[in-house]
Amino acid sequence: MEATSGDPSGHPLAALIGGPRGAIESMLPPVVFVAIYLATSSNLTAAVISALFIGLVLAGLRLSRGERPVRVVGALLVVVLAATVAYYTGSAVAYFWPLVLANVASAMAFAFSILIRWPLLGVIVGPITGTGMRWRKDPDLLKAYAKASWLWVLLNVVRAAVQVPLIQGEDLWALAAVRPIFYVMVIGVVFWSWRIIKKSLPADHPGIRSPRIPT
């Protein structure tokens, strides 16, 4: 199996973490929203405008780096939807309900993809490794990606479950504080995803960059 030593940023699963920049980008809009809301004595309009501004700036930076427009728009839409829900409900904690729904939708998407034998982890990692979707023709890789994808189902379920009682308790500080914890959880899930993939493949398998297609 292929070696995993060397620069960790070159690992095919590293793109799922996003690095420090990805951490900041994922945490910044909700943290800014909460910080502005509390700093301005519960000025919801200021908080919403700040979150939207940060979302637009991050979207522009992502586009300038050549990221896929679909991914950029998707991230921006989550911020816009969260800000819109908060504004029209008049509730700051309502900002986080769309984030919870996004976690639930992600969990369902990963689970469904496994059931239809198109595990999303493989769909994401395949193009990164340069194999496209050829991994689906490799029974061992298909099974490995399916097993590892269940971790992502669990991750999203846990993130949703953690946020719901905090929203119900209107604990804005805690909702902001769990963002770094969620990022650490993603790092852990990426690590264990790779461990599961490695353990699931036979010892003589050439690795994820070399699908072994039966003839």
N, C-alpha and C positions, 0 to 999 in steps of 0.2 A: 504494500500500500504506500501511497506517496508520503513523503516526509512532511512534517508539519513545523520543522524548525525554521529559523530565519525571521524575517520581519513579519510580525503578526499582522501588520496592516495589509499584507499581501495575501492573507488567508481568505479563501472565498466566502467564509461566513462572517468575516470582519465587516462587510458592508451592512449586515443586519444590526450592528451596534451603532455605526455612524461616527464613532470617535467622540472626542470632547466637543467638537462642533455640533455633531448630531444631538448630543445631550443638551447643550445650551439651547439649540433651536426647538427641541421638543418641550423643554421646561419653561422657556421664556414667556410665551403669551399668558398662560394661566398665572404664573408667578407675578408678572407685571400687573395683570388684572387685579389680583388680590392686594398687592402692595399699594397701588394707586387708590383702590377703593377704601382701604383702611387709612391711608395717609391723608385723604381728602374728606375725612369724616363722612364716609358712606356716600360719596358722590358717584352714583352708578354710571352716569353719562361719561364722566371723565375716565372711569375704569374701562368702559366699553370702547371708547375712542382710542385709548392707549393700547388695548389688546389688538384692535383692528390695525392700528398703525404698525405695531411690531410684526403682526402677521404679514402685512404687505411688504415690509422691509425684508423679512426673511424670505418671502416668495421671490422678490427681486434678486436677492443674493443667490438663491438656489438656481434660478434661471441663468444668471451670469456665470455660474459654474458648469452649466451645460446639463443640469439634471433633467430628467424626463418631465415634460409639461404635465402629464397626467398625475405624477407623484406630487409635483408642486401645487397644482390646483387642488388635489385631494387634501393636502395639509392645510392649505388656506381656507378651504370650505369648512373644515372642522372649527377653525377659529371664528369664521364669520357666523356659522350656525350657533356656536356657543355664545358669542356676544349678542346675537339677535335674540336668542331665547332669554338671556339675562335681562336685556333691555325691555322687551315686551311683557315679561312677567313681573318686572320690577324687583326681582330677587337676585342678589349676587351669587348665591349658591347654585342657582339654576344654570349658571354658566357651565357647571361641571356635568350636568345631565347628558348633553351630547357627547362628552368624553366617555362617559360610562356606556352609552349606546354604541359608540365606536368600538369599545372593547368587546361588548357583547357580539356585535356584528363580526368582528375579527375572529372571535372564538368560533362562531357558527360557520364562518367561511373556511377556516382551517379544518374543522370537523367534517364539513360537507366534502371538502376537497379530498380528504382521506377516504371517505366512503365511496367516492366515484373514481378512486385510483388516480387522482391528479393532485397528490399532496403539495400544498402551497410552498412548503420549504424547498422542494425540488424545482418548482416553477420559478422561484426567486433565485435560487443558487445556480441552476442549470445555465442560464445565459451568462452569469458571472464567470463560470468556469470555462465558458466557450463550447460547452456541449449542447447548448440549446435544450431541446426536449428529448434528446436521444436517450437520456437516462431512463425514460419510461419503458424502453425496450429491454432494459436490464432488470430482470426480476429481483436481483439482490439489492440494487440501488433503489428500486421502487419501494421495496419493503423497508429499507433503511430510512428513506425520506418519510415514509408514512409513520414509522415509529417515532421519529424525532419531531414530527409535526404535532403530535399529541402534547408535547411540552408547551407549544405555543397556544394550544387551546387552553391548557391549564393556566398559563401566564395571564391571558386576557380575562379568564374567569376570575382569577384572584384579584387582578387590578380593579375589575368592576365591583367585586364583593367588598373590597376595602373602602371604596369611595362612597358607596350607597349610605352606610350609617353616618359617615362624616357629613354628607349632604343633608341627611335628615336631621342631624344635630347642629347644622349650620356652623360647622367648624371650618372657617375659611383658612385659618393659619395651617391647620392640619392638611387640608386639601392641597395647599401650596407646598407644604413640607414633604409630602409623600412623592412628589415628582422625582427628586434625586433617588429615592428608594426604588421607584419603578425602573429607573434607568439601570441601577445596579442589578435588579432582577433580570433585565434583558441581557446583561452581560453574562449572568449565571446561566440563563436558558440557552444562549448561544454556545457557551462552553459545553454544557451537557448535551446539547443537540449534536455537537461534533463527536462527543464520546459515544453517544448512542449509535451514530452512523458508523463509526469505526468498529464498534463491537458487533454491529449487525452484519457487516460485510465479511465474507470468508477471508481467511488469512492470505489466500493467493490472489485476492481481488486487486486489480491495479489502482483502484481509488476513484474518487468522484469525478476526476478529470478525464477518466478513461472508461466510459460505460462498456460493459462486456455484453455485447448483443449476440444472442444465440443464433446460429445459422441453420 
